[in-house]
Amino acid sequence: MKRLMATALVLMMTATLLFAASAEDLYSQFSDALDAGDASKAIDIYGNLQEKVRKDYMNAERSYEKAVDAGNFAKARQIMGEIHEMNAAPYLMTEEDSDALLSLILKADEGKKAEMAEWLYANSPYYSPTVTYNWSSDGANFSYSFSRSISVTPGNEITLPSASDIGADTSLAGVLEGWGVTRSEVMYQPGEVIAAPYTSQTYYAIWKTGVVFTDELTGVNTTIDGSVSGDVVEVPVLTPPDDSYIFAGWVDKSNGEYIPADETEYTLSGNGASFEALWKKIEISDVSASPYDINAVPVDTQVDISFTIGNLGNENMRNSVVDLTSDSEGVEIQKGHGRVPSLPAGKDIYATGLRVVATEPGSHDLTIAFTDRDGDTWTQDFQIQAE
């Protein structure tokens, strides 16, 4: 009985060895699947092939270590030779294999196509589609050529550049109408989100003459198509959402052209212009009397007032001032004026140094005022409690 069991075990082991495909066999199966036009099967086999190669290499490394540990250097040299052979024939897909698999993938249904293309992107050193944005332009008195290429993962989403992203001078190039795979037909809008292509593509910027006025705050988006140099166009009138916003004019960020806030007409000079509304808004917050509690300031003690100034608009503030004032009889302002040379849009600064002395106990009202170079002012009232 034991002899029969041993014989059966030997037969089972032999069968296992017969059906354990070598790396060479798996690579051959991978090639056969490509020839048969079965992309899914080829991908599955290639995954098994790479796992087989990884295990074979790991086992060979361990065998080498064990031979060295045992002092069997002849065996170690033999195994090292086998490792060198593995490195010489790693069974990676060739460029021809990659191209053949891509051809099959492109014939698949969209959902499956995206999944398999992403797999090929991760596993093939030869598949790396790129997107090139070309915004060349030329005219009677100018000519320039610009492009930018990026590597993309097929099937993922990409955002096409807007006019502000590429920064082309609108007075020369005109207004960006959109992007196309030819220079003559718009396929996509500026800033549109699309699926990344499966093969390398170049998208060309397509320009038009005209003037554009846009404002994210109020939602105004006015395009005056067909305007040419010398045409006079009407400038939109904007209404601020609340009193904390002050309109500061229009700017074309591609070349710095500025329209003051009180202008109602604009004369186009060049092929186009793209204006963005400028808004000013300042917020004063986090007023404190550190190291003292602002609700427990000692009487007859010099106290520095600290606060945060935030620029919540999209206009850079330059050459501004801050002032600290109070109508309270029990407060003396010792230092009530300071300067803010620059406060970029969207940024905030921590300010300190304005100094007061509470000469009488009790609650005292104070005001911090921020005034820009145009004379526009934002204020913040606060109280200190002296004791």
Backbone torsions as a table, in degrees:
resi	resn	phi	psi	omega
1	MET	NA	-45.3	179.2
2	LYS	-63.2	-37.3	179.8
3	ARG	-64.4	-39.7	179.4
4	LEU	-65.5	-42.0	179.4
5	MET	-63.7	-40.8	179.1
6	ALA	-64.3	-40.7	179.2
7	THR	-63.9	-42.7	179.1
8	ALA	-62.5	-38.9	-179.9
9	LEU	-65.2	-41.0	178.8
10	VAL	-63.3	-41.5	179.7
11	LEU	-64.1	-39.9	178.8
12	MET	-64.8	-41.4	179.2
13	MET	-65.1	-39.8	179.2
14	THR	-63.8	-42.3	179.2
15	ALA	-63.3	-39.9	178.7
16	THR	-61.5	-43.8	179.3
17	LEU	-64.2	-36.8	-179.8
18	LEU	-65.7	-35.5	-175.9
19	PHE	-93.5	-3.5	176.3
20	ALA	-82.7	97.2	-174.8
21	ALA	-67.1	140.8	176.2
22	SER	-77.0	167.7	177.0
23	ALA	-59.8	-38.8	179.7
24	GLU	-63.0	-41.8	178.8
25	ASP	-64.5	-42.0	-179.5
26	LEU	-65.8	-37.7	178.0
27	TYR	-65.5	-37.5	177.6
28	SER	-64.5	-40.9	177.0
29	GLN	-64.5	-37.9	177.0
30	PHE	-60.9	-46.2	179.6
31	SER	-64.2	-39.5	179.1
32	ASP	-63.7	-39.2	179.3
33	ALA	-64.9	-38.3	176.4
34	LEU	-63.7	-44.6	-179.9
35	ASP	-63.0	-32.0	-179.1
36	ALA	-82.5	-6.0	178.6
37	GLY	78.6	23.6	-178.2
38	ASP	-106.9	92.8	-176.0
39	ALA	-66.6	-42.4	-178.8
40	SER	-61.1	-44.5	179.5
41	LYS	-65.1	-41.1	179.5
42	ALA	-61.1	-41.2	-179.9
43	ILE	-65.3	-43.3	178.9
44	ASP	-61.4	-45.5	-178.8
45	ILE	-65.2	-40.4	-179.0
46	TYR	-64.4	-35.8	175.9
47	GLY	-62.7	-43.1	177.2
48	ASN	-64.4	-38.4	179.6
49	LEU	-61.5	-47.0	-178.9
50	GLN	-65.9	-35.9	176.6
51	GLU	-66.3	-39.3	177.7
52	LYS	-63.3	-46.1	179.6
53	VAL	-61.6	-42.6	-179.8
54	ARG	-61.5	-45.3	-179.4
55	LYS	-67.3	-41.5	178.7
56	ASP	-60.4	-43.1	-178.5
57	TYR	-66.9	-43.6	179.6
58	MET	-63.3	-42.5	179.4
59	ASN	-65.6	-37.8	178.7
60	ALA	-65.3	-40.9	178.4
61	GLU	-62.5	-42.7	179.6
62	ARG	-67.2	-39.0	177.7
63	SER	-62.5	-39.1	178.3
64	TYR	-62.9	-45.5	179.8
65	GLU	-60.9	-43.0	-179.5
66	LYS	-65.0	-39.6	179.1
67	ALA	-63.9	-41.2	177.9
68	VAL	-65.2	-43.6	179.0
69	ASP	-59.8	-34.5	-178.9
70	ALA	-84.4	-3.9	-179.1
71	GLY	77.8	12.9	-179.6
72	ASN	-91.8	79.9	-173.1
73	PHE	-73.3	-25.5	175.6
74	ALA	-64.7	-43.2	177.9
75	LYS	-65.5	-40.4	179.8
76	ALA	-61.2	-41.8	178.6
77	ARG	-64.2	-39.0	178.7
78	GLN	-62.4	-45.0	-178.9
79	ILE	-67.3	-38.0	178.5
80	MET	-62.1	-36.7	175.6
81	GLY	-62.2	-39.1	177.9
82	GLU	-66.1	-37.7	178.1
83	ILE	-64.3	-40.5	177.7
84	HIS	-62.2	-38.2	177.6
85	GLU	-64.7	-38.2	177.0
86	MET	-62.2	-42.2	179.8
87	ASN	-66.4	-31.5	-179.3
88	ALA	-75.7	-25.6	-179.6
89	ALA	-132.2	73.9	-173.4
90	PRO	-78.4	-4.2	179.0
91	TYR	58.8	46.5	172.1
92	LEU	-90.8	152.6	178.8
93	MET	-66.6	142.3	179.1
94	THR	-85.4	172.5	176.2
95	GLU	-62.3	-36.0	177.8
96	GLU	-65.1	-42.5	176.8
97	ASP	-59.8	-45.0	-177.4
98	SER	-61.9	-44.7	179.9
99	ASP	-64.8	-39.3	180.0
100	ALA	-65.1	-41.4	-179.6
101	LEU	-68.3	-39.4	178.1
102	LEU	-61.8	-39.9	178.9
103	SER	-60.4	-39.3	177.9
104	LEU	-69.8	-41.0	-179.1
105	ILE	-60.8	-40.7	-176.9
106	LEU	-66.7	-14.7	177.9
107	LYS	-90.3	-8.5	-175.2
108	ALA	-78.7	166.1	174.4
109	ASP	-61.7	156.3	-170.4
110	GLU	-57.6	-46.4	-178.6
111	GLY	-61.9	-47.4	179.4
112	LYS	-67.7	-36.4	-179.4
113	LYS	-59.5	-46.6	-179.0
114	ALA	-62.2	-42.4	-179.0
115	GLU	-64.1	-46.1	-177.7
116	MET	-72.0	-35.4	178.6
117	ALA	-65.8	-38.5	177.1
118	GLU	-64.5	-37.4	176.4
119	TRP	-64.0	-44.4	-179.2
120	LEU	-63.8	-38.7	178.8
121	TYR	-60.4	-36.7	-178.0
122	ALA	-81.4	-21.0	-171.8
123	ASN	-114.2	-15.5	-178.6
124	SER	-107.3	128.2	176.3
125	PRO	-73.7	-6.6	-175.2
126	TYR	-105.5	-3.8	-177.6
127	TYR	-113.4	103.9	-179.9
128	SER	-149.2	77.8	-177.0
129	PRO	-62.8	145.5	178.2
130	THR	-123.4	153.9	172.0
131	VAL	-114.7	128.4	178.0
132	THR	-113.6	126.4	174.9
133	TYR	-100.7	121.5	-178.2
134	ASN	-116.3	119.4	179.9
135	TRP	-122.9	47.2	175.9
136	SER	-70.4	153.0	177.9
137	SER	-157.5	156.2	176.8
138	ASP	-151.2	157.4	-179.6
139	GLY	-153.9	-165.6	-175.5
140	ALA	-63.5	-37.5	-174.9
141	ASN	-120.3	13.9	-179.2
142	PHE	-154.9	161.8	174.1
143	SER	-162.9	128.7	175.7
144	TYR	-147.2	157.5	-178.4
145	SER	-136.3	120.2	179.3
146	PHE	-134.3	144.6	175.0
147	SER	-154.2	158.6	177.8
148	ARG	-144.5	133.2	-178.9
149	SER	-115.6	142.5	176.6
150	ILE	-135.3	146.4	174.5
151	SER	-83.0	137.1	-176.8
152	VAL	-127.6	149.3	173.0
153	THR	-87.0	119.4	-175.0
154	PRO	-57.4	137.8	178.9
155	GLY	90.3	-24.2	177.4
156	ASN	-73.1	165.2	-179.4
157	GLU	-86.8	142.7	172.8
158	ILE	-128.5	153.6	178.8
159	THR	-109.8	120.5	179.6
160	LEU	-69.4	143.2	-176.1
161	PRO	-63.1	145.3	170.1
162	SER	-91.1	175.4	-179.8
163	ALA	-60.0	-38.4	-179.7
164	SER	-68.8	-26.5	180.0
165	ASP	-68.5	-37.3	-176.4
166	ILE	-94.0	-23.7	172.3
167	GLY	69.6	23.5	177.7
168	ALA	-69.9	140.3	-179.1
169	ASP	-66.2	112.9	-175.8
170	THR	-66.2	-27.4	-180.0
171	SER	-66.1	-24.1	176.9
172	LEU	-95.7	-54.7	-173.5
173	ALA	-77.8	-32.5	-171.9
174	GLY	100.9	-165.9	-179.9
175	VAL	-90.7	135.4	178.5
176	LEU	-70.8	115.0	-179.8
177	GLU	-85.8	-35.9	-179.0
178	GLY	167.6	-164.9	-177.5
179	TRP	-127.3	146.9	178.2
180	GLY	-148.1	163.7	176.5
181	VAL	-81.7	-9.2	167.9
182	THR	-123.2	170.2	-178.4
183	ARG	-85.4	1.3	-172.0
184	SER	-114.3	-18.0	-174.5
185	GLU	-129.5	127.2	178.3
186	VAL	-77.8	123.7	175.1
187	MET	-105.8	-31.5	-175.6
188	TYR	-135.1	149.3	178.9
189	GLN	-85.1	154.5	174.6
190	PRO	-57.7	133.3	179.8
191	GLY	78.9	3.3	-179.7
192	GLU	-71.0	143.7	177.5
193	VAL	-96.5	124.9	-179.0
194	ILE	-133.0	166.4	174.9
195	ALA	-76.0	136.9	178.1
196	ALA	-61.6	139.9	-178.5
197	PRO	-71.0	160.4	180.0
198	TYR	-85.2	-16.6	177.1
199	THR	-129.9	160.5	-178.3
200	SER	-60.7	133.4	-177.6
201	GLN	-136.4	150.1	171.9
202	THR	-113.8	127.0	176.5
203	TYR	-106.6	128.9	-176.6
204	TYR	-100.9	134.7	173.9
205	ALA	-71.2	135.8	178.9
206	ILE	-117.3	125.8	-171.9
207	TRP	-108.1	157.2	174.7
208	LYS	-143.5	158.7	174.6
209	THR	-82.5	150.3	179.4
210	GLY	151.1	-180.0	179.2
211	VAL	-130.2	135.6	-179.5
212	VAL	-123.6	136.0	173.1
213	PHE	-121.6	122.2	179.1
214	THR	-130.7	147.9	177.9
215	ASP	-148.1	112.9	-179.7
216	GLU	-68.2	-31.8	-175.1
217	LEU	-67.0	-46.4	-176.8
218	THR	-101.2	-8.3	179.4
219	GLY	83.0	8.4	178.7
220	VAL	-70.1	132.0	176.9
221	ASN	-146.1	96.8	-174.7
222	THR	-115.5	125.4	177.3
223	THR	-119.7	127.8	178.1
224	ILE	-111.9	90.7	-175.8
225	ASP	-71.9	151.0	172.5
226	GLY	80.4	-1.3	178.2
227	SER	-65.9	138.6	179.7
228	VAL	-122.6	168.6	-176.9
229	SER	-54.7	129.8	-178.6
230	GLY	100.1	-16.2	178.6
231	ASP	-71.0	143.0	175.9
232	VAL	-103.0	125.1	-179.1
233	VAL	-119.0	155.7	180.0
234	GLU	-82.5	134.2	178.8
235	VAL	-88.4	128.9	-179.0
236	PRO	-59.9	148.1	175.7
237	VAL	-97.9	127.2	-176.7
238	LEU	-109.8	143.4	176.1
239	THR	-112.6	119.3	-178.4
240	PRO	-64.0	149.0	-178.9
241	PRO	-67.3	-26.8	175.9
242	ASP	-160.1	175.8	-173.5
243	ASP	-69.8	-12.9	-178.8
244	SER	-77.3	-15.1	178.6
245	TYR	-98.9	139.4	176.1
246	ILE	-126.8	124.3	-179.3
247	PHE	-70.7	132.0	-174.1
248	ALA	-117.0	9.5	178.3
249	GLY	109.1	-164.9	-177.7
250	TRP	-126.0	148.5	177.3
251	VAL	-139.9	139.6	169.4
252	ASP	-97.2	104.5	-173.1
253	LYS	-69.9	-13.4	179.6
254	SER	-72.5	-23.9	-178.5
255	ASN	-142.5	-0.2	176.8
256	GLY	82.4	7.3	179.7
257	GLU	-65.4	134.6	-172.2
258	TYR	-123.6	137.1	172.7
259	ILE	-114.1	117.4	179.4
260	PRO	-59.2	158.4	-174.3
261	ALA	-63.6	-26.7	-176.3
262	ASP	-93.9	2.1	178.9
263	GLU	-79.8	138.5	-180.0
264	THR	-112.0	-9.9	178.7
265	GLU	-134.6	153.3	179.3
266	TYR	-136.5	135.1	177.5
267	THR	-102.8	117.3	-177.3
268	LEU	-68.8	133.0	175.5
269	SER	-126.8	102.4	-176.5
270	GLY	117.7	-160.7	-175.4
271	ASN	-86.0	-19.6	-177.7
272	GLY	-179.0	173.0	176.5
273	ALA	-154.7	144.3	178.8
274	SER	-132.7	104.3	-172.5
275	PHE	-101.1	141.8	175.9
276	GLU	-117.2	134.9	-179.4
277	ALA	-68.9	141.8	177.6
278	LEU	-108.0	130.4	179.0
279	TRP	-126.1	142.0	175.0
280	LYS	-109.2	134.7	173.8
281	LYS	-156.2	127.0	179.7
282	ILE	-119.7	139.1	176.5
283	GLU	-126.2	128.8	176.8
284	ILE	-107.1	125.6	-174.0
285	SER	-146.0	176.8	175.0
286	ASP	54.3	44.7	178.9
287	VAL	-70.7	131.4	-179.0
288	SER	-144.5	167.8	178.0
289	ALA	-124.1	33.8	-176.6
290	SER	-52.8	138.1	13.3
291	PRO	-86.3	5.5	179.6
292	TYR	-90.7	156.0	170.0
293	ASP	-74.2	127.5	-176.4
294	ILE	-62.1	-17.5	177.2
295	ASN	-96.3	8.0	178.7
296	ALA	-151.2	59.0	-178.7
297	VAL	-84.3	132.4	-179.7
298	PRO	-70.7	141.7	177.7
299	VAL	-70.5	148.7	176.7
300	ASP	57.4	40.3	178.2
301	THR	-134.5	133.4	177.2
302	GLN	-69.6	128.0	-176.3
303	VAL	-128.9	129.0	176.2
304	ASP	-88.5	132.8	178.6
305	ILE	-96.1	126.2	179.3
306	SER	-116.2	153.3	-177.4
307	PHE	-165.7	168.9	177.7
308	THR	-110.9	134.2	174.5
309	ILE	-111.4	118.7	-179.4
310	GLY	-111.3	132.2	176.0
311	ASN	-94.6	100.6	-176.9
312	LEU	-92.5	1.0	177.1
313	GLY	-93.5	-170.8	177.8
314	ASN	-115.5	16.8	176.2
315	GLU	-106.6	129.5	175.8
316	ASN	-69.2	129.0	-178.2
317	MET	-96.8	128.2	-178.8
318	ARG	-130.6	147.5	175.0
319	ASN	54.0	51.9	178.0
320	SER	-101.6	168.1	179.0
321	VAL	-134.3	158.1	173.2
322	VAL	-124.4	144.2	-179.9
323	ASP	-134.3	141.5	176.7
324	LEU	-113.0	124.0	-178.6
325	THR	-133.3	161.8	176.4
326	SER	-158.4	141.7	174.5
327	ASP	-96.6	0.9	-176.4
328	SER	-74.2	136.9	178.9
329	GLU	-70.8	-22.4	-174.2
330	GLY	-96.4	18.0	-179.4
331	VAL	-131.9	136.0	173.7
332	GLU	-115.3	123.9	177.3
333	ILE	-84.5	114.5	-179.5
334	GLN	-92.3	-33.8	174.5
335	LYS	-139.2	107.5	-172.4
336	GLY	-118.7	14.5	-175.7
337	HIS	-141.3	140.1	176.9
338	GLY	-151.0	165.9	-177.5
339	ARG	-117.8	146.0	174.3
340	VAL	-124.0	94.1	-175.2
341	PRO	-60.7	-37.2	-177.1
342	SER	-153.4	136.1	175.0
343	LEU	-141.2	95.9	-175.7
344	PRO	-63.3	154.5	178.1
345	ALA	-58.2	136.0	177.8
346	GLY	79.9	1.6	-177.9
347	LYS	-109.4	167.0	172.7
348	ASP	-138.2	159.6	179.0
349	ILE	-132.2	154.3	174.9
350	TYR	-97.8	123.1	-176.6
351	ALA	-116.7	142.9	177.4
352	THR	-150.8	170.0	175.9
353	GLY	115.1	-19.0	173.8
354	LEU	-70.2	131.2	-167.9
355	ARG	-125.0	138.1	177.8
356	VAL	-132.6	160.4	170.8
357	VAL	-130.4	122.5	174.8
358	ALA	-83.6	115.4	-177.8
359	THR	-92.5	-11.5	178.2
360	GLU	-137.0	145.0	176.9
361	PRO	-69.5	159.5	177.9
362	GLY	121.1	-172.6	-178.3
363	SER	-92.8	132.7	-176.9
364	HIS	-129.1	132.8	-179.9
365	ASP	-90.0	135.3	177.4
366	LEU	-135.3	163.2	179.8
367	THR	-138.2	132.9	171.0
368	ILE	-104.2	129.6	179.1
369	ALA	-120.8	132.8	174.7
370	PHE	-108.9	122.3	-177.4
371	THR	-123.8	126.2	-179.3
372	ASP	-87.5	179.4	-175.1
373	ARG	-67.3	-16.9	177.3
374	ASP	-87.3	-5.7	-177.9
375	GLY	92.2	1.4	177.1
376	ASP	-76.6	139.6	-171.3
377	THR	-130.3	140.5	172.6
378	TRP	-123.9	140.1	-175.6
379	THR	-126.8	158.5	173.5
380	GLN	-139.4	117.7	176.2
381	ASP	-86.8	145.2	175.9
382	PHE	-154.5	172.8	-179.6
383	GLN	-128.0	149.7	166.7
384	ILE	-118.9	146.0	178.6
385	GLN	-110.7	112.9	-177.9
386	ALA	-98.3	144.3	-179.8
387	GLU	-150.7	NA	NA
